[in-house]
Every structure is written in structure tokens, then in C-alpha cells.
Amino acid sequence: MPSDTSEKGLEALIVESLVKDAKYVQGDAGDYDRDHAVDLPKLIEFFRKTQPRVVESLNLTTDNPKRQKFLARIQGEIARRGVIDVFRKGVNDGPLSVVLFYGTPTPGNVRAAELFKSNIFSVTRQLKYSKDETQLALDLGIFINGLPVATFELKNRLTKQTVEDAVQQYKRDRDPRELLFQFGRCIVHLAVDDQEVRMCTHLKAKESWFLPFNKGWNDGAGNPPNPDGIKTDYLWKEVLHPDGLTDILENYAQIVEEKDERTGRKSFRQIFPRYHQLDVVHKLLAASKKDEVGKRYLIQHSAGSGKSNSIAWLAHQMIGLVKTGTTVFDSVIIVTDRRVLDKQIKDTIRQFAQVASTVGHAENSGDLRKFLESGKKIIITTVQKFPFVVSEIGDEHRGRKFAIIIDEAHSSQGGRTTAKMHMALSRHGAEAEEETFEDAINRIMESRRMLSNASYFAFTATPKNKTLEIFGEPYNEGGQTKHRPFHVYTMKQAIQEGFILDVLRHYTPVESHYRLVKTVEDDPQYDTKRP
């Protein structure tokens, strides 16, 4: 069904912005190869600019059996590994190692910078994707080097249709058996109107699960007013900008394997970050480069925020964080508030760290000691085990720089544990061994001294006042010093977005319940024999 004028207006606005401001190329719907789910001219153009040998060896300029075999090879690798992995690792075809995407260049590498600029980001309007239902068309398709990465269904509230109608269109009209919609073929499918965005990584007809991809507004769901345009333009101006999309491809998007502990059955799930996850990691990385090591950051993220993934993404990017040619942190230590290591954090970091040898899971104090001495990049431990190795950490560690990510930071992470952590990692660790948590707070508040070689990143859903004082940002209000989190994803937003239940919705105070029961019992029509 053709889009109405308003939808076409939004469609045109997005395409114009991507082409004019983000330097996308506008694709032609007629170039889309439905048999292999690829924009063939863009793919060949990319190879011509970066790997002319591939074009010559496979005779890609004409339709022939060799070209068909190569296209089938790419399609098969995407079906087996997913497009994310194909972008990262390329494909092998006989003696040829074929690169399908050039990532972010390291500073000063001129050749790598040229290759990165050779990537072709393109957007195609009214993409007719089906071999059988030849008139079915998506509003927009996003491609990198000819391979599809995102699809759009657009709606406009002026026509009384919203993002929910776009979601239903995906569920009702987009057959997941179509090649373009099969698992792992695209990175994300986007339902968009002029006020909200929702996303899905695995289309399953009516079972498709669309997550909000919104900034949040007034501590709740939705998006803030945009004085310079429509509320959802951050999607194409920031997230889908070549730099933003490359960042997601390299550091966030992933297909992870999950195992049912009860049945042993394995399944696969594709991950695309939610907006607040991208936002908090970007801001923490920027702050870590800007600030001196030794600061504290409080991240107040409600249950339902996807905190484990946020911590994993932050940790694996921190180990590569560089400032003026020098590594910002030598090691990242993740401290969990639970006695059993958080399996989700451990497994997630294994997936995203790329190299398993960089991650150490400290099951005992000996592991911790070994990892610290060997300079392991990411160390996961518990508060309970950390003190056992404090006395054995040598002076050389006080000259190293640490990022300490605390999962579920509560004021209970105090007393001797906090004092010993300060002593172990501080260049000037002169605190008394028996210093209590309250003593540590008083000393910090009085001296305002920050540790010179450790930055703290504390994640919690409901910070207590003491947690705010220790990790929060100080500010002045009415002559009083108060503290606030560095970043917030509120419980209100999590409830409104459907990630947690509102337990107060059906809450009845005892007094109200008593009055209700008393009123009913006094009613002469009430059957007192009923239970």
C-alpha cells in the first residue's frame, strides 16, 4: 500500500538529512538483488575502490556463474554468522580474503583513514524486497557497502497513525521468512514516527519484540521537544550517521549465544543498544578522557535498564581508551555487590571483549593476586574477595591506573572493605586499616582528596544518600552542597517503557482497606456468611 503524503514527507526529510549532512548515497530501489538481499552496484563499487583484485578475479562486472557463486557465498556466511560478524571479519572465497567493511582508523594511519572513507553508506526509498509479493515495499532501507543493515517503517501522527501502527505493520505484513527479514540479516528494524522510535533485532511475526529507542523526557518515556526539528531526528542525525553506525558495529551490536540452564538448549540473540545505553557509555568515555584519573561517577539506572550490557560495553571500551597517545587505564576492575559473580556480566564481557585472554574471572584471592600482578586488562571480582589481596598488592600497583566499575553500589560497600580498597590503589594510601565506612565518608568530605590512580564508576538503581555523597557530582543549591548522579535512567521511565511493573498501581493502604471492608460489612445487602 503506498505511503500517504505525510509519511512520504517524513521519508523525504530523513533521506535528505542522511544524503546532505551525513554524506550517504541515495540508492535506487531497482538495484536491489532480491535473490541475495544486496544492493549489487554499491557492493561492486566498494570492491572497485578498495579491492580491485576481487572484481577482476570473480568477474563481478557481468552476470555469470562465478559472480552468482560469490553472492551465494556472502549470503550463506551472513545466514551462518550474521551480518555483524561478516562486517567485522569479512569472508573467504577460495584464495581471496574479502573485506566487506573498513573500521575506524587509528590516529595517524593515513591508509586506514582512506579505506574507511571508501565505505559506502546508502539509503534507499520504497525498497521492494519480496521475490513473490513484488509490490511490497519498505519505506526505507539502510545499506553499508551494498549489504542491508537497517529497515524503516514510518508513520506520522498528523495522519492519526503512530509508531505503534508501524510496529503492527512489521508484525502483520513483514514475513520473517523473506530473506531481508531473516535473523542476523539486518542489524535492526526500526518503527518510527515524528515523536517516538522503537526497534527490533529479530522479526518473528506477532512474536516480534520491539524495544523503545527514545531519549526519555521528564524522567519518563518519550522524547523531549526539539526546537530545531522533529523529536526523533536524533536517530538519523546521530545514531545512523556513519560515525555513529560504525561505533555500534564495532563496539555494541552482537549476536550472543544463550543456554537454558534447565534444558541445556542453546539459542541465539542479536543485541542492539538502547539509546540510554549508548548515551551513558559515550558520556563516561568522554569524561574519562577529559578528567584526570581519580574521579567518581554515579550512574543511577533502574532495574530494566540493561545494566549488565552497559557495564560490559563500558569495560571493553575503557581498556582501549587513549588520551594524547597514552592509555587512560591500565586495568578495569569490575566489583559486584553479590557474593556470586554475576554470570550475565561475565558472559557478556566475554562476547564483547573479542579476546578472552584479556578478561580474568577471579574465583578466589589467588586469582585476583595473579591478575593484578600480570596486568590483566579486565578483572571481575566480588567485594568479599577483594580485601584478601589488598595486603599483597605491592607499591608498583600504586603507580598504575585503574577504572573500578561497581555493580549495584550501595553504602553497604563500606567499612574495612572500602578503606582497604583505598589503601591498595592509592599512591598516598595512609588510611588506618580499621577505618570505618563513616570515617571514610567524613575524611573524604573534609579533605575532598581524590585518589590519584583510580576512577570509580558506580552503577545502582536506588542510591542512598551516602552513596550519592561518595560517588555523586557535588553542586550548590541554596548555599548547601548536594550531590547528583552523572547519568540517570529512572524507574519512572522503565515502568512507562514496560520493563518493570508499577507495584504502586494496585497498592491499597491498610487504612483504606479497613474502611472498604467496614463499609461493605455494614451494608445490609452484604452476605456476612461469604468468605
C-alpha positions as CSV (number, residue, x, y, z in Angstrom):
1,M,0.0,0.0,0.0
2,P,1.5,3.3,-1.0
3,S,2.5,5.7,1.8
4,D,0.4,8.8,2.3
5,T,1.8,12.3,1.7
6,S,2.8,12.9,5.4
7,E,4.7,9.6,5.6
8,K,6.4,10.5,2.3
9,G,7.3,13.9,3.8
10,L,9.0,12.2,6.8
11,E,10.7,9.8,4.4
12,A,12.0,12.6,2.2
13,L,13.2,14.5,5.3
14,I,15.2,11.5,6.6
15,V,16.8,10.8,3.2
16,E,17.6,14.5,2.6
17,S,19.3,14.7,6.0
18,L,21.3,11.5,5.5
19,V,22.4,12.4,2.0
20,K,23.2,16.1,2.6
21,D,24.5,16.1,6.2
22,A,25.8,12.5,6.7
23,K,27.2,12.0,3.2
24,Y,25.1,9.0,2.4
25,V,24.5,7.9,-1.2
26,Q,20.9,7.7,-2.2
27,G,20.3,4.2,-3.6
28,D,18.0,3.1,-6.4
29,A,15.3,0.6,-5.5
30,G,15.8,-1.1,-8.8
31,D,19.4,-2.0,-7.9
32,Y,18.3,-4.3,-5.1
33,D,19.0,-8.0,-5.8
34,R,16.2,-9.8,-4.1
35,D,17.8,-13.3,-4.5
36,H,20.8,-12.3,-2.4
37,A,19.5,-9.3,-0.4
38,V,22.2,-7.0,-1.6
39,D,22.5,-3.7,-3.5
40,L,24.8,-5.1,-6.2
41,P,26.0,-1.9,-7.8
42,K,27.1,-0.5,-4.4
43,L,28.9,-3.7,-3.5
44,I,30.8,-3.7,-6.7
45,E,31.6,0.0,-6.4
46,F,33.0,-0.7,-2.9
47,F,35.2,-3.5,-4.2
48,R,36.4,-1.4,-7.2
49,K,37.6,1.3,-4.8
50,T,39.2,-0.9,-2.2
51,Q,39.9,-4.4,-3.6
52,P,40.0,-4.3,-7.4
53,R,41.5,-7.8,-7.4
54,V,38.2,-9.1,-6.1
55,V,36.3,-7.6,-9.0
56,E,38.8,-9.0,-11.5
57,S,39.2,-12.5,-10.0
58,L,35.4,-13.0,-9.6
59,N,34.4,-11.2,-12.8
60,L,31.8,-9.2,-10.8
61,T,31.0,-6.7,-13.6
62,T,28.9,-9.2,-15.6
63,D,26.3,-11.7,-14.6
64,N,28.0,-15.1,-14.7
65,P,28.2,-18.3,-12.7
66,K,31.3,-17.1,-10.8
67,R,29.6,-13.9,-9.6
68,Q,26.5,-15.9,-8.7
69,K,28.6,-18.3,-6.7
70,F,30.3,-15.4,-4.8
71,L,27.0,-13.7,-4.0
72,A,25.7,-17.0,-2.7
73,R,28.8,-17.3,-0.6
74,I,28.2,-13.9,1.0
75,Q,24.6,-14.8,1.6
76,G,25.5,-18.1,3.2
77,E,28.0,-16.5,5.5
78,I,25.5,-13.9,6.7
79,A,23.0,-16.7,7.3
80,R,25.5,-18.7,9.3
81,R,27.3,-15.9,11.2
82,G,25.1,-12.8,10.9
83,V,25.9,-9.6,9.0
84,I,27.7,-8.1,12.1
85,D,30.4,-10.7,12.1
86,V,30.7,-10.6,8.3
87,F,31.4,-6.9,8.5
88,R,33.9,-7.4,11.2
89,K,35.8,-10.4,9.8
90,G,34.9,-10.5,6.1
91,V,34.6,-13.7,4.1
92,N,37.0,-16.1,2.4
93,D,36.3,-17.2,-1.1
94,G,39.0,-19.7,-2.3
95,P,42.3,-17.9,-2.1
96,L,40.7,-14.5,-1.6
97,S,40.2,-12.8,1.8
98,V,37.4,-10.4,1.1
99,V,36.9,-7.3,3.3
100,L,33.3,-6.0,3.5
101,F,33.8,-3.1,5.8
102,Y,36.8,-0.9,6.9
103,G,36.6,0.1,10.5
104,T,37.6,3.2,12.4
105,P,41.3,4.1,11.6
106,T,43.9,4.5,14.3
107,P,45.1,8.1,14.6
108,G,47.9,8.9,12.1
109,N,47.2,5.9,9.9
110,V,46.6,7.6,6.5
111,R,45.9,4.5,4.5
112,A,43.4,3.2,7.1
113,A,41.6,6.6,7.0
114,E,41.4,6.4,3.2
115,L,39.9,2.9,3.4
116,F,37.4,4.0,6.0
117,K,36.2,6.8,3.7
118,S,35.7,4.3,1.0
119,N,32.8,2.6,2.8
120,I,29.6,3.4,1.1
121,F,26.7,4.2,3.4
122,S,23.4,4.4,1.3
123,V,19.7,4.8,1.9
124,T,17.0,3.5,-0.5
125,R,13.4,4.6,-0.6
126,Q,10.4,2.3,-1.1
127,L,12.6,-0.8,-1.1
128,K,10.7,-3.7,-2.9
129,Y,12.2,-6.6,-1.0
130,S,10.0,-9.6,-1.9
131,K,10.5,-12.1,-4.7
132,D,6.9,-13.3,-4.6
133,E,4.9,-10.3,-3.5
134,T,6.7,-8.0,-5.9
135,Q,4.9,-4.8,-4.9
136,L,5.5,-5.0,-1.2
137,A,7.9,-2.2,-0.2
138,L,9.6,-0.9,2.9
139,D,9.7,2.8,3.5
140,L,13.5,2.9,3.8
141,G,16.4,0.6,3.7
142,I,19.9,1.4,5.1
143,F,23.0,-0.3,3.5
144,I,26.7,-0.3,4.1
145,N,28.7,-1.3,1.0
146,G,25.6,-2.8,-0.5
147,L,24.7,-5.0,2.4
148,P,21.5,-4.2,4.3
149,V,21.8,-3.1,7.9
150,A,18.5,-1.5,8.9
151,T,14.9,-1.2,7.7
152,F,12.3,1.5,8.4
153,E,8.6,1.6,8.7
154,L,7.4,5.3,9.1
155,K,4.2,6.8,10.4
156,N,3.1,10.4,11.1
157,R,0.8,11.3,14.0
158,L,-0.8,14.0,11.8
159,T,-2.4,11.2,9.9
160,K,-3.6,9.6,13.1
161,Q,-1.0,6.8,12.8
162,T,1.7,6.3,15.3
163,V,4.8,4.3,16.0
164,E,2.5,1.5,17.3
165,D,1.0,1.3,13.8
166,A,4.5,0.9,12.4
167,V,5.2,-1.9,14.9
168,Q,1.9,-3.7,13.9
169,Q,2.9,-3.3,10.2
170,Y,6.1,-5.2,10.9
171,K,4.3,-7.9,12.8
172,R,1.4,-8.3,10.4
173,D,2.8,-7.5,6.9
174,R,6.5,-8.3,7.0
175,D,7.0,-12.1,6.6
176,P,10.1,-13.1,8.6
177,R,10.7,-15.9,6.0
178,E,11.7,-13.2,3.5
179,L,15.4,-13.1,3.0
180,L,15.8,-9.5,4.2
181,F,13.9,-10.2,7.5
182,Q,15.7,-13.4,8.5
183,F,17.6,-13.4,11.7
184,G,21.0,-11.8,11.5
185,R,20.5,-10.4,8.0
186,C,20.0,-6.8,9.3
187,I,21.3,-5.3,12.5
188,V,18.0,-3.6,13.4
189,H,14.4,-3.0,12.2
190,L,13.1,0.5,13.1
191,A,9.5,1.6,13.7
192,V,9.5,5.4,13.6
193,D,7.1,8.3,13.8
194,D,7.7,12.0,14.5
195,Q,7.7,11.5,18.2
196,E,9.0,8.0,19.1
197,V,11.3,5.2,17.9
198,R,11.1,1.5,18.6
199,M,13.5,-1.2,17.5
200,C,13.6,-4.9,16.9
201,T,16.5,-7.2,16.2
202,H,14.6,-10.4,15.4
203,L,11.4,-10.3,13.4
204,K,9.1,-13.1,14.4
205,A,5.7,-12.0,13.1
206,K,3.3,-11.5,16.0
207,E,6.0,-12.5,18.5
208,S,8.4,-9.7,17.4
209,W,9.6,-7.8,20.4
210,F,10.1,-4.0,19.8
211,L,12.0,-2.1,22.4
212,P,11.8,1.7,22.9
213,F,14.7,3.6,21.5
214,N,13.9,7.0,23.0
215,K,15.9,9.7,24.9
216,G,13.3,9.9,27.7
217,W,11.5,13.1,28.8
218,N,10.6,14.5,32.3
219,D,12.1,11.4,33.9
220,G,9.8,9.2,31.9
221,A,9.3,7.7,28.5
222,G,9.2,9.5,25.1
223,N,11.4,12.3,23.7
224,P,12.0,15.9,24.6
225,P,10.8,18.7,22.4
226,N,13.2,19.6,19.7
227,P,13.4,23.3,18.8
228,D,15.3,22.6,15.7
229,G,13.2,19.8,14.2
230,I,11.1,16.8,15.0
231,K,11.6,14.8,18.2
232,T,13.1,11.7,16.6
233,D,15.7,13.3,14.3
234,Y,18.5,12.1,16.7
235,L,18.0,8.7,15.0
236,W,19.3,9.8,11.6
237,K,21.4,12.7,12.7
238,E,23.4,10.9,15.5
239,V,22.8,7.2,15.6
240,L,22.8,6.4,11.8
241,H,25.5,8.9,11.0
242,P,28.4,6.9,9.5
243,D,30.5,7.6,12.7
244,G,27.6,6.6,15.0
245,L,26.7,3.4,13.0
246,T,30.3,2.4,12.8
247,D,30.7,2.8,16.5
248,I,27.7,0.5,17.1
249,L,29.0,-2.1,14.6
250,E,32.4,-2.1,16.2
251,N,31.5,-1.9,19.9
252,Y,27.9,-2.8,20.7
253,A,26.0,-4.9,18.1
254,Q,26.5,-8.6,18.6
255,I,24.9,-12.0,18.3
256,V,25.2,-13.8,21.6
257,E,24.7,-17.5,22.4
258,E,22.4,-18.3,25.3
259,K,21.9,-21.6,27.1
260,D,18.9,-22.7,29.0
261,E,20.2,-23.9,32.3
262,R,17.3,-26.3,32.8
263,T,17.1,-27.9,29.3
264,G,20.6,-27.2,28.1
265,R,19.1,-25.9,24.8
266,K,21.1,-23.2,23.1
267,S,19.7,-20.2,21.3
268,F,21.0,-17.0,19.7
269,R,20.0,-13.4,20.4
270,Q,21.0,-10.3,18.5
271,I,21.8,-7.2,20.6
272,F,21.4,-3.6,19.6
273,P,21.9,-1.0,22.3
274,R,19.1,1.1,23.6
275,Y,19.5,4.9,23.5
276,H,20.3,5.4,27.2
277,Q,23.0,2.7,27.0
278,L,24.7,4.4,24.1
279,D,24.4,7.7,25.8
280,V,25.9,6.7,29.2
281,V,28.8,4.8,27.7
282,H,29.7,7.7,25.3
283,K,29.5,10.2,28.1
284,L,31.6,8.2,30.5
285,L,34.3,7.6,27.9
286,A,34.3,11.3,27.1
287,A,34.5,12.2,30.8
288,S,37.3,9.7,31.4
289,K,39.4,11.3,28.6
290,K,38.6,14.8,29.8
291,D,39.0,14.4,33.5
292,E,42.1,13.3,35.4
293,V,42.1,9.8,36.8
294,G,40.7,9.8,40.3
295,K,37.1,11.0,39.8
296,R,33.9,9.3,40.8
297,Y,30.8,8.8,38.7
298,L,27.4,7.6,39.8
299,I,25.2,6.0,37.2
300,Q,21.6,5.7,38.5
301,H,20.0,3.2,36.2
302,S,16.8,1.5,37.2
303,A,16.0,-2.2,37.0
304,G,15.2,-3.0,33.4
305,S,17.9,-0.7,32.1
306,G,20.1,-3.4,30.7
307,K,22.8,-2.6,33.2
308,S,24.9,-5.7,32.6
309,N,25.3,-4.9,28.9
310,S,26.1,-1.2,29.7
311,I,28.8,-2.3,32.2
312,A,30.3,-4.8,29.6
313,W,30.3,-2.2,26.8
314,L,31.9,0.3,29.1
315,A,34.6,-2.1,30.3
316,H,35.7,-3.3,27.0
317,Q,36.0,0.2,25.5
318,M,37.8,1.5,28.5
319,I,40.7,-0.9,28.1
320,G,41.4,0.8,24.7
321,L,40.8,4.3,25.8
322,V,43.7,6.6,24.8
323,K,44.4,10.2,25.7
324,T,47.2,12.1,23.9
325,G,48.8,8.8,22.9
326,T,48.7,7.3,26.4
327,T,46.4,4.6,27.7
328,V,44.0,6.1,30.2
329,F,43.5,3.0,32.3
330,D,45.9,0.0,32.7
331,S,43.2,-2.3,34.1
332,V,39.5,-2.3,34.6
333,I,38.2,-4.0,37.8
334,I,34.5,-4.9,38.0
335,V,33.3,-5.2,41.6
336,T,30.0,-6.9,42.1
337,D,27.9,-6.4,45.2
338,R,26.8,-10.0,45.1
339,R,28.6,-13.0,46.6
340,V,28.3,-15.0,43.4
341,L,29.9,-13.4,40.3
342,D,27.2,-12.1,38.1
343,K,27.1,-14.6,35.3
344,Q,25.4,-12.2,32.9
345,I,28.2,-9.6,33.2
346,K,30.9,-12.3,32.9
347,D,29.3,-13.9,29.8
348,T,28.6,-10.5,28.2
349,I,32.1,-9.3,28.6
350,R,33.4,-12.5,27.1
351,Q,31.3,-11.8,24.0
352,F,32.3,-8.2,23.5
353,A,35.9,-8.2,24.6
354,Q,36.7,-10.1,21.4
355,V,39.9,-11.6,23.0
356,A,39.0,-13.8,26.0
357,S,42.6,-13.6,27.3
358,T,42.0,-10.0,28.3
359,V,39.3,-11.0,30.9
360,G,40.1,-12.6,34.2
361,H,37.3,-14.0,36.4
362,A,38.7,-14.0,40.0
363,E,37.1,-17.0,41.7
364,N,39.5,-16.7,44.7
365,S,42.1,-14.4,46.2
366,G,44.9,-16.2,44.4
367,D,43.3,-15.4,41.0
368,L,43.0,-11.7,42.0
369,R,46.6,-11.5,43.0
370,K,47.8,-13.2,39.8
371,F,45.6,-11.0,37.6
372,L,46.7,-7.7,39.2
373,E,50.4,-8.7,39.1
374,S,50.2,-9.8,35.5
375,G,48.4,-6.7,34.4
376,K,45.2,-8.4,33.2
377,K,43.1,-5.8,31.4
378,I,39.6,-6.7,32.8
379,I,39.2,-8.3,36.2
380,I,35.9,-9.4,37.6
381,T,35.7,-9.9,41.3
382,T,33.5,-9.5,44.4
383,V,33.7,-7.1,47.3
384,Q,34.1,-10.1,49.6
385,K,37.2,-11.3,47.9
386,F,38.9,-8.0,47.1
387,P,40.3,-7.4,50.7
388,F,42.2,-10.7,50.7
389,V,44.8,-9.5,48.3
390,V,45.0,-5.9,49.4
391,S,47.9,-6.5,51.7
392,E,49.8,-8.3,48.9
393,I,49.4,-5.5,46.3
394,G,52.9,-4.1,46.0
395,D,53.9,-0.5,45.7
396,E,54.2,-0.9,41.9
397,H,50.4,-1.1,41.6
398,R,50.0,2.4,43.2
399,G,51.8,3.7,40.1
400,R,49.2,2.1,37.8
401,K,45.8,3.5,36.7
402,F,42.6,1.6,37.4
403,A,39.0,2.0,36.4
404,I,36.8,0.4,39.1
405,I,33.3,-0.3,37.9
406,I,31.0,-1.1,40.8
407,D,27.8,-3.1,40.1
408,E,24.9,-2.1,42.4
409,A,26.8,0.3,44.5
410,H,25.3,0.6,48.0
411,S,26.5,2.1,51.2
412,S,27.0,-1.4,52.4
413,Q,30.1,-1.5,50.3
414,G,31.9,0.2,53.2
415,G,33.7,-0.3,56.4
416,R,37.0,-2.1,56.1
417,T,36.4,-3.2,52.5
418,T,36.2,0.4,51.3
419,A,39.2,1.5,53.4
420,K,41.4,-1.3,52.2
421,M,40.4,-0.7,48.6
422,H,41.5,2.9,49.1
423,M,44.8,1.8,50.6
424,A,45.6,-0.7,47.9
425,L,45.0,1.6,45.0
426,S,46.1,4.9,46.4
427,R,49.5,6.4,45.8
428,H,49.1,8.1,49.2
429,G,47.3,5.4,51.0
430,A,47.7,6.4,54.6
431,E,44.2,5.4,55.9
432,A,44.1,3.4,59.0
433,E,43.3,-0.3,58.4
434,E,40.4,-0.2,60.9
435,E,38.9,2.9,59.4
436,T,35.1,2.5,59.2
437,F,32.8,3.5,56.4
438,E,31.6,6.5,58.3
439,D,35.2,7.6,58.9
440,A,36.0,7.3,55.2
441,I,33.0,9.5,54.3
442,N,34.0,12.2,56.9
443,R,37.6,12.2,55.7
444,I,36.6,12.4,52.0
445,M,34.1,15.2,52.6
446,E,36.5,17.2,54.7
447,S,39.6,16.8,52.6
448,R,37.9,16.5,49.2
449,R,41.0,14.4,48.3
450,M,40.6,12.1,45.3
451,L,42.6,9.0,44.7
452,S,45.3,9.8,42.2
453,N,45.2,6.4,40.3
454,A,41.7,5.1,40.4
455,S,38.4,6.3,38.9
456,Y,35.2,4.8,40.2
457,F,32.1,4.2,38.1
458,A,29.2,3.1,40.4
459,F,26.0,1.7,38.9
460,T,23.0,1.5,41.1
461,A,19.2,1.6,40.8
462,T,18.4,3.4,44.0
463,P,21.3,5.2,45.6
464,K,21.2,6.0,49.2
465,N,22.3,9.4,50.5
466,K,25.7,8.1,51.5
467,T,26.2,6.6,48.0
468,L,25.3,10.0,46.5
469,E,27.8,11.7,48.8
470,I,30.6,9.4,47.9
471,F,30.1,8.9,44.1
472,G,27.8,11.7,43.1
473,E,28.6,15.1,41.5
474,P,28.6,17.9,44.0
475,Y,26.5,21.1,43.3
476,N,25.3,24.1,45.2
477,E,21.7,24.7,45.9
478,G,20.6,27.4,48.3
479,G,24.0,27.6,49.9
480,Q,24.0,23.9,50.6
481,T,26.2,21.3,48.9
482,K,24.2,18.5,47.3
483,H,25.0,15.6,45.1
484,R,23.5,14.2,41.9
485,P,24.2,11.2,39.6
486,F,26.3,11.6,36.5
487,H,23.6,9.8,34.4
488,V,20.1,8.7,35.1
489,Y,17.6,6.2,33.6
490,T,14.7,6.4,36.0
491,M,12.3,3.9,37.4
492,K,9.5,6.0,36.0
493,Q,10.9,5.6,32.5
494,A,11.5,1.9,33.0
495,I,7.8,1.5,34.1
496,Q,6.4,3.6,31.3
497,E,8.5,1.7,28.8
498,G,7.3,-1.6,30.1
499,F,10.5,-3.1,31.5
500,I,9.3,-3.2,35.1
501,L,5.9,-3.3,36.8
502,D,4.4,-0.4,38.7
503,V,3.9,-2.0,42.1
504,L,2.0,1.0,43.4
505,R,-0.7,0.8,40.7
506,H,-2.8,-1.6,42.7
507,Y,-1.5,-0.6,46.1
508,T,-4.1,-0.2,48.8
509,P,-3.2,1.4,52.2
510,V,-4.2,-0.5,55.3
511,E,-6.5,2.3,56.4
512,S,-8.3,2.4,53.1
513,H,-8.6,-1.4,53.1
514,Y,-10.1,-1.3,56.6
515,R,-12.7,1.4,55.6
516,L,-13.6,-0.5,52.5
517,V,-14.2,-3.7,54.4
518,K,-16.1,-1.9,57.2
519,T,-18.4,-0.2,54.6
520,V,-19.1,-3.5,52.9
521,E,-19.8,-5.3,56.2
522,D,-22.2,-2.5,57.3
523,D,-24.2,-2.9,54.1
524,P,-27.4,-4.7,54.9
525,Q,-27.2,-6.3,51.4
526,Y,-23.8,-7.9,52.2
527,D,-23.9,-11.6,52.9
528,T,-21.8,-11.9,56.1
529,K,-21.6,-15.7,55.6
530,R,-19.5,-15.3,52.5
531,P,-15.8,-15.8,53.0
